[in-house]
Amino acid sequence: MPDPRFFVSKGPIALGEILRLSGAAAFADCAPTASIFRAAAPDEADLSQALIYVDDAKHAGLLEGKRFGLCIAAKKHCEALVGRGGGALAAAENPKLAFANAAAALHELRTLESAANRRPTIADGARVHSSAQVGGDAQIGAGSRIGPNAVIGPGVIIGPRTVVAEGVSIWCACLGADVRVGANSAIGGPGFGYAAGPQGLVRIPQLGRVMIGDAVEIGAVACIDRGALGDTVIGRGTKIDNLVQIAHNVRIGENCVLAAQVGVSGSVLIGARVQLGGQAGIADHGSIGDDARIAAKAGVFRNVPPGETWGGYPARPMAEWLRETAAARRKKKASDHDD
């Protein structure tokens, strides 16, 4: 559910209007006057009066026995869901696009202007530079420092003794205690999510948050996108170098280290105490187990088991990569000798 600290609800909207906005066709139990209040992800516990979409059998299975407002899905998934869940079903050739068109009408990001009639809470001992902007209902913890030209969006929580450097932008986020954010970093911006439509690419509303634990350090010009519907999470004590990109819905465990120019794609799960070398890239929806290490410039396309060290492109276990590299070098030398 979109956090009301960060998003304004524009619901309820009649189900019939949701169908019109989405372009989806009524399939089962679609009462046009029923009310839809919010957009949600299918794995949420409470989906009553919520708009959701599913685009594969795995997510359709999450609706078993649940009550929901309206689910947009491909026709085959609608057929499978009849009688299994409790809610209206609508069919669409592109459920993601249909959801994007309708969800945009249900929620709107709170802006500095829209929250101008609300005041932030700034604790004793906190220092906010005169050029910084702090949105309504934001909370700045005791002993924290907000640097020049920083922008703290409405509802954002900054924990005690946290340091936000110059030019930082923080939206839709909750930061713990003793966090450090380097200059010109962006936290809580919209994730990179689009659906292809007949008129081009349509932005999928990014309605989640960023949750940052205590003692996290983030370097300069790093970007951490907010979740699409859930949270992007950075665990306690994790250290993130300059120029790192962390996409929406990524979850990083405690005490991890991410070196400069690492890129982590959407919905990746990273365990505790993981080390990612500079410029390593992690493909979307993968996982890296606790205590794993990834070499610099590695391209990770498979799940990495706990405790293993991987390198190369595509990444594989380090010993395997080194053997293959050595074999290729020997083959090249032999070829040069034959010439």
C-alpha positions as CSV (number, residue, x, y, z in Angstrom):
1,M,0.0,0.0,0.0
2,P,1.4,3.4,-0.9
3,D,2.5,5.2,2.2
4,P,0.2,8.2,2.9
5,R,3.3,10.2,4.2
6,F,4.6,10.2,0.6
7,F,1.5,9.8,-1.6
8,V,-1.9,11.4,-1.8
9,S,-4.7,9.0,-2.4
10,K,-7.2,10.1,-5.1
11,G,-9.5,7.2,-4.5
12,P,-12.1,5.8,-4.3
13,I,-12.6,5.4,-8.0
14,A,-15.5,3.3,-9.4
15,L,-14.5,0.0,-10.8
16,G,-16.1,0.8,-14.1
17,E,-13.9,3.9,-14.4
18,I,-10.9,1.9,-13.6
19,L,-11.8,-0.5,-16.5
20,R,-12.1,2.5,-18.8
21,L,-8.8,4.0,-17.8
22,S,-7.0,0.7,-18.0
23,G,-8.5,-0.5,-21.2
24,A,-9.0,-3.9,-19.6
25,A,-12.2,-5.9,-20.3
26,A,-14.5,-7.1,-17.5
27,F,-14.0,-10.9,-17.1
28,A,-15.7,-11.9,-13.8
29,D,-17.6,-10.3,-10.9
30,C,-17.0,-6.7,-12.2
31,A,-19.6,-4.5,-10.5
32,P,-19.2,-1.1,-12.2
33,T,-20.1,0.8,-9.0
34,A,-17.7,-1.0,-6.7
35,S,-15.0,1.2,-5.2
36,I,-11.3,0.8,-5.8
37,F,-9.2,2.8,-3.3
38,R,-5.6,2.0,-4.0
39,A,-3.0,0.1,-6.0
40,A,-1.2,-2.8,-4.4
41,A,1.2,-5.7,-5.1
42,P,-0.3,-9.2,-5.1
43,D,1.9,-10.4,-2.2
44,E,0.4,-7.9,0.2
45,A,-1.6,-9.3,3.1
46,D,-4.6,-7.0,2.7
47,L,-5.8,-6.5,-0.9
48,S,-9.4,-5.5,-0.1
49,Q,-10.6,-2.8,-2.4
50,A,-7.2,-2.7,-4.1
51,L,-6.2,-2.7,-7.8
52,I,-3.6,-5.3,-8.6
53,Y,-2.2,-7.0,-11.7
54,V,-0.5,-10.4,-12.3
55,D,1.5,-11.3,-15.4
56,D,2.6,-14.8,-14.6
57,A,1.4,-18.0,-12.9
58,K,3.6,-17.4,-9.9
59,H,2.0,-14.1,-9.0
60,A,-1.5,-15.5,-9.8
61,G,-0.9,-18.2,-7.3
62,L,-0.3,-15.5,-4.6
63,L,-4.1,-14.7,-4.8
64,E,-5.2,-18.1,-3.7
65,G,-7.9,-17.6,-1.1
66,K,-7.4,-13.8,-0.9
67,R,-10.0,-11.1,-1.3
68,F,-9.1,-8.2,-3.6
69,G,-10.8,-5.3,-5.4
70,L,-9.8,-5.8,-9.0
71,C,-7.1,-8.0,-10.6
72,I,-6.0,-7.3,-14.1
73,A,-4.4,-10.3,-15.8
74,A,-4.0,-12.1,-19.1
75,K,-7.2,-14.0,-20.1
76,K,-5.5,-17.4,-19.3
77,H,-4.7,-16.2,-15.8
78,C,-8.2,-14.8,-15.3
79,E,-9.6,-18.2,-16.2
80,A,-7.3,-19.9,-13.7
81,L,-8.3,-17.4,-11.0
82,V,-12.1,-17.9,-11.3
83,G,-13.3,-19.4,-8.0
84,R,-9.8,-19.4,-6.4
85,G,-9.7,-15.8,-5.2
86,G,-12.4,-13.4,-4.1
87,G,-12.6,-10.4,-6.3
88,A,-13.3,-8.8,-9.7
89,L,-11.2,-10.0,-12.7
90,A,-10.4,-8.0,-15.8
91,A,-8.6,-9.3,-18.9
92,A,-5.9,-7.4,-20.8
93,E,-3.3,-8.3,-23.4
94,N,-0.8,-6.3,-21.5
95,P,-1.7,-6.3,-17.8
96,K,1.3,-4.2,-16.8
97,L,0.3,-1.4,-19.2
98,A,-3.4,-1.6,-18.1
99,F,-2.3,-1.4,-14.5
100,A,0.0,1.6,-15.1
101,N,-2.8,3.6,-16.8
102,A,-5.2,3.0,-13.9
103,A,-2.8,3.2,-11.0
104,A,-1.7,6.7,-12.0
105,A,-5.3,7.9,-11.3
106,L,-5.3,6.4,-7.8
107,H,-2.2,8.0,-6.3
108,E,-0.1,11.2,-6.6
109,L,3.3,12.0,-5.2
110,R,3.2,14.6,-2.4
111,T,5.3,17.6,-3.6
112,L,6.9,20.4,-1.7
113,E,4.2,22.7,-3.0
114,S,1.3,20.4,-2.1
115,A,2.6,20.0,1.5
116,A,3.4,23.6,1.9
117,N,0.7,24.1,4.5
118,R,2.3,21.4,6.7
119,R,5.5,22.0,8.8
120,P,8.4,19.7,9.3
121,T,9.5,18.5,12.7
122,I,13.2,19.4,13.4
123,A,14.5,18.0,16.7
124,D,16.7,19.9,19.1
125,G,20.3,20.0,18.0
126,A,19.6,19.3,14.4
127,R,21.1,21.8,11.9
128,V,19.4,22.5,8.5
129,H,21.3,24.8,6.1
130,S,19.4,27.9,5.1
131,S,19.4,26.9,1.4
132,A,18.1,23.4,2.1
133,Q,14.4,22.6,1.5
134,V,12.5,20.4,4.0
135,G,9.0,19.3,3.1
136,G,5.9,19.3,5.3
137,D,5.6,16.5,7.8
138,A,9.3,15.5,7.4
139,Q,11.1,14.6,10.6
140,I,14.8,15.6,11.2
141,G,16.3,13.7,14.1
142,A,18.3,15.2,17.0
143,G,21.9,16.0,16.1
144,S,21.4,15.6,12.3
145,R,22.9,17.9,9.7
146,I,21.3,18.8,6.4
147,G,23.7,20.4,4.0
148,P,23.4,23.3,1.5
149,N,20.8,22.9,-1.3
150,A,19.6,19.5,-0.1
151,V,16.0,18.6,-0.7
152,I,14.1,16.5,1.9
153,G,10.7,15.6,0.5
154,P,7.4,15.6,2.5
155,G,7.1,12.9,5.1
156,V,10.7,11.8,4.9
157,I,12.2,10.6,8.2
158,I,15.9,11.4,9.0
159,G,17.1,9.6,12.1
160,P,19.3,11.0,14.8
161,R,22.9,12.1,14.1
162,T,22.5,11.5,10.4
163,V,24.5,13.7,8.0
164,V,23.1,14.7,4.6
165,A,25.6,16.4,2.4
166,E,25.2,19.2,-0.1
167,G,22.9,18.8,-3.0
168,V,21.3,15.5,-1.8
169,S,17.7,14.7,-2.8
170,I,15.7,12.4,-0.5
171,W,12.1,11.4,-1.2
172,C,9.7,8.7,0.0
173,A,12.3,7.4,2.4
174,C,13.0,6.6,6.0
175,L,16.7,6.8,7.2
176,G,17.9,5.4,10.5
177,A,20.3,6.8,13.0
178,D,24.0,7.6,12.2
179,V,23.5,7.5,8.4
180,R,25.8,9.4,6.1
181,V,24.8,10.5,2.6
182,G,27.4,11.9,0.2
183,A,27.1,15.0,-2.0
184,N,24.5,15.0,-4.8
185,S,23.1,11.5,-4.1
186,A,19.5,10.8,-4.9
187,I,17.4,8.6,-2.6
188,G,13.8,7.7,-3.3
189,G,13.5,8.8,-6.9
190,P,11.2,6.9,-9.2
191,G,12.4,3.5,-10.3
192,F,13.0,2.7,-14.0
193,G,9.7,1.1,-14.8
194,Y,7.9,1.3,-18.1
195,A,5.3,-0.7,-20.0
196,A,5.2,-0.7,-23.8
197,G,2.0,0.7,-25.3
198,P,0.8,1.5,-28.9
199,Q,1.8,5.1,-28.4
200,G,5.2,4.3,-26.9
201,L,6.5,3.7,-23.4
202,V,4.2,4.4,-20.5
203,R,5.7,5.1,-17.0
204,I,4.6,2.6,-14.4
205,P,3.8,4.6,-11.2
206,Q,6.5,4.0,-8.6
207,L,4.5,3.9,-5.3
208,G,7.0,2.3,-2.9
209,R,9.6,3.6,-0.4
210,V,13.3,3.4,0.5
211,M,14.1,2.1,3.9
212,I,17.7,2.6,5.1
213,G,19.0,1.1,8.4
214,D,21.2,2.5,11.1
215,A,24.9,3.3,10.3
216,V,24.5,3.0,6.6
217,E,27.0,5.1,4.6
218,I,26.3,6.2,1.0
219,G,28.9,7.9,-1.1
220,A,28.6,10.8,-3.5
221,V,26.3,10.8,-6.6
222,A,24.8,7.4,-5.7
223,C,21.2,6.6,-6.7
224,I,18.8,4.4,-4.7
225,D,15.4,4.2,-6.3
226,R,12.2,3.7,-4.4
227,G,10.2,0.5,-4.8
228,A,7.5,0.1,-7.5
229,L,4.9,-1.0,-4.9
230,G,7.0,-2.4,-2.1
231,D,10.2,-1.2,-0.5
232,T,13.9,-0.8,-1.5
233,V,15.8,-1.8,1.6
234,I,19.4,-1.1,2.7
235,G,20.4,-3.1,5.8
236,R,22.1,-1.8,8.9
237,G,25.8,-1.0,8.6
238,T,26.0,-1.4,4.8
239,K,28.5,0.8,3.0
240,I,27.9,2.1,-0.5
241,D,30.6,3.8,-2.5
242,N,30.3,6.7,-5.0
243,L,28.3,6.4,-8.2
244,V,26.5,3.2,-7.2
245,Q,23.0,2.6,-8.8
246,I,20.5,0.5,-6.8
247,A,17.2,-0.1,-8.6
248,H,13.7,-0.4,-7.3
249,N,12.7,-3.2,-4.9
250,V,16.3,-4.3,-4.3
251,R,16.8,-5.7,-0.8
252,I,20.4,-5.5,0.7
253,G,21.3,-7.2,4.0
254,E,23.4,-5.9,6.9
255,N,27.1,-4.9,6.7
256,C,27.5,-5.3,2.9
257,V,30.1,-3.4,0.9
258,L,29.3,-2.1,-2.6
259,A,32.3,-0.5,-4.4
260,A,32.2,2.4,-6.9
261,Q,30.0,2.1,-10.0
262,V,28.2,-1.1,-9.0
263,G,24.8,-1.5,-10.6
264,V,22.1,-3.6,-9.0
265,S,19.0,-4.2,-11.1
266,G,15.5,-4.3,-9.9
267,S,14.2,-6.8,-7.3
268,V,17.6,-8.3,-6.6
269,L,18.0,-9.9,-3.1
270,I,21.4,-9.5,-1.5
271,G,22.2,-11.3,1.8
272,A,24.3,-10.1,4.7
273,R,28.0,-9.3,4.6
274,V,28.2,-9.5,0.8
275,Q,31.0,-7.7,-1.0
276,L,30.6,-6.3,-4.6
277,G,33.7,-5.1,-6.4
278,G,33.8,-2.0,-8.5
279,Q,31.6,-1.9,-11.6
280,A,30.0,-5.3,-10.9
281,G,26.6,-5.6,-12.5
282,I,23.8,-7.7,-11.1
283,A,20.9,-8.8,-13.3
284,D,17.3,-8.3,-12.2
285,H,15.4,-10.7,-9.9
286,G,18.5,-12.6,-8.9
287,S,19.9,-13.4,-5.5
288,I,23.3,-13.3,-3.8
289,G,23.7,-15.3,-0.6
290,D,25.2,-14.3,2.7
291,D,29.0,-13.7,2.7
292,A,29.3,-14.0,-1.0
293,R,31.9,-12.0,-2.9
294,I,31.7,-10.6,-6.5
295,A,34.8,-9.5,-8.3
296,A,35.2,-6.1,-10.0
297,K,33.5,-5.8,-13.4
298,A,31.7,-9.1,-13.0
299,G,28.4,-9.6,-14.7
300,V,26.1,-11.7,-12.6
301,F,23.2,-13.4,-14.3
302,R,22.6,-16.4,-12.0
303,N,21.9,-16.8,-8.3
304,V,25.1,-16.8,-6.3
305,P,25.1,-19.3,-3.3
306,P,26.2,-18.2,0.2
307,G,29.9,-17.9,0.8
308,E,31.0,-18.2,-2.8
309,T,33.4,-15.9,-4.7
310,W,32.4,-15.3,-8.3
311,G,34.0,-13.3,-11.1
312,G,34.1,-12.8,-14.9
313,Y,31.5,-12.2,-17.6
314,P,29.2,-13.9,-17.3
315,A,30.1,-14.4,-13.7
316,R,30.9,-17.9,-12.4
317,P,32.8,-19.4,-9.5
318,M,36.2,-17.7,-9.2
319,A,38.3,-20.9,-9.5
320,E,36.4,-21.8,-12.7
321,W,36.8,-18.3,-14.1
322,L,40.5,-18.3,-13.4
323,R,41.0,-21.8,-15.0
324,E,39.1,-20.7,-18.1
325,T,41.1,-17.4,-18.3
326,A,44.4,-19.3,-18.0
327,A,43.4,-21.9,-20.6
328,A,42.4,-19.1,-23.0
329,R,45.8,-17.4,-22.4
330,R,47.7,-20.6,-23.1
331,K,45.7,-21.3,-26.2
332,K,46.5,-17.7,-27.5
333,K,50.2,-18.2,-26.8
334,A,50.2,-21.5,-28.6
335,S,48.4,-19.9,-31.6
336,D,50.9,-17.1,-31.7
337,H,53.8,-19.5,-31.5
338,D,52.4,-21.6,-34.4
339,D,52.2,-18.4,-36.5
